[in-house]
Amino acid sequence: MVRVHRMTIYVMFGNLKSDAFKKLDSIEERDKKAAKLLESLGGKFIALYYLLGRYDFVVLFDMPSKENLVKFLAIVGKHGTVRTETIETIPADMLYKISKEI
């Protein structure tokens, strides 16, 4: 089943910096603030998972424009508590369509 989204979905991998670990007891509150920020820019959190391994967390979210994405990443980065790598997804139906055209 292919779900069609109007907005681009992004996958953000991240690592918590030492300042984030110093205030680990407020992590839920920080996550809620990040979700509110994302929503204020027209985006929506799809999922958030904490990880064991190379990254400490992964977030799936959508955003209406690259400009709003850059604003979100700049504001999050300004706090200095996380380091992130964000990847833009390609909808499966787009790839299916292209594969039939070539």
C-alpha positions as CSV (number, residue, x, y, z in Angstrom):
1,M,0.0,0.0,0.0
2,V,1.4,3.4,-1.0
3,R,0.5,6.4,1.0
4,V,0.5,9.7,-0.8
5,H,1.7,12.8,1.2
6,R,1.3,16.4,0.2
7,M,4.5,17.4,2.0
8,T,8.0,16.1,1.8
9,I,8.9,13.6,4.5
10,Y,12.3,14.0,6.2
11,V,14.3,11.6,8.3
12,M,16.4,13.3,10.9
13,F,19.1,11.3,12.7
14,G,20.6,12.9,15.7
15,N,23.0,12.7,18.6
16,L,22.6,14.3,22.0
17,K,25.5,16.5,23.1
18,S,26.8,16.5,26.6
19,D,24.6,19.5,27.6
20,A,21.5,17.4,26.7
21,F,22.7,14.5,28.8
22,K,23.2,16.9,31.8
23,K,19.5,17.8,31.6
24,L,18.2,14.3,30.6
25,D,15.3,14.6,33.1
26,S,13.8,17.3,30.9
27,I,14.1,15.4,27.6
28,E,10.3,14.8,27.3
29,E,9.7,18.5,27.7
30,R,12.3,19.4,25.1
31,D,10.8,16.9,22.6
32,K,7.4,18.5,23.1
33,K,8.9,21.9,22.5
34,A,10.5,20.7,19.3
35,A,7.1,19.2,18.1
36,K,5.4,22.6,18.8
37,L,8.2,24.4,16.9
38,L,7.8,22.0,14.0
39,E,4.0,22.5,13.9
40,S,4.4,26.3,14.1
41,L,6.3,26.1,10.9
42,G,3.6,24.0,9.2
43,G,5.2,20.6,9.8
44,K,4.1,17.5,11.6
45,F,6.0,14.9,13.7
46,I,5.3,11.4,12.3
47,A,7.5,9.4,14.7
48,L,10.3,9.8,17.2
49,Y,12.4,6.9,18.4
50,Y,15.5,6.8,20.6
51,L,18.2,4.4,19.4
52,L,21.1,2.3,20.5
53,G,24.0,2.6,18.1
54,R,25.6,5.3,16.0
55,Y,22.7,7.7,16.5
56,D,20.8,8.6,19.7
57,F,17.5,9.3,18.0
58,V,15.6,9.4,14.7
59,V,12.6,11.6,13.8
60,L,10.3,11.3,10.9
61,F,8.4,14.5,10.0
62,D,6.9,16.3,7.2
63,M,7.5,20.0,6.2
64,P,5.7,22.1,3.7
65,S,8.9,23.8,2.3
66,K,12.6,23.7,2.3
67,E,12.7,27.2,3.7
68,N,10.7,26.1,6.8
69,L,12.9,23.0,7.1
70,V,16.0,25.2,7.2
71,K,14.3,27.5,9.8
72,F,13.5,24.5,12.0
73,L,17.0,23.0,11.7
74,A,18.6,26.4,12.5
75,I,16.5,27.0,15.6
76,V,17.1,23.4,16.9
77,G,20.8,23.8,16.1
78,K,21.0,27.1,17.9
79,H,20.3,25.5,21.2
80,G,23.5,23.4,20.9
81,T,22.2,20.3,22.6
82,V,21.9,18.1,19.5
83,R,23.8,17.4,16.3
84,T,21.6,16.2,13.4
85,E,21.7,14.8,9.9
86,T,18.5,15.2,7.9
87,I,17.6,13.2,4.8
88,E,14.9,14.0,2.3
89,T,12.7,11.0,1.3
90,I,11.5,10.1,-2.2
91,P,8.0,8.7,-2.3
92,A,7.8,5.2,-3.6
93,D,5.0,6.1,-6.1
94,M,7.3,8.7,-7.6
95,L,10.0,6.1,-8.2
96,Y,7.5,3.7,-9.6
97,K,6.3,6.3,-12.0
98,I,9.8,7.2,-13.1
99,S,10.8,3.6,-13.5
100,K,7.9,3.2,-16.1
101,E,9.0,6.3,-18.0
102,I,12.6,5.2,-18.6
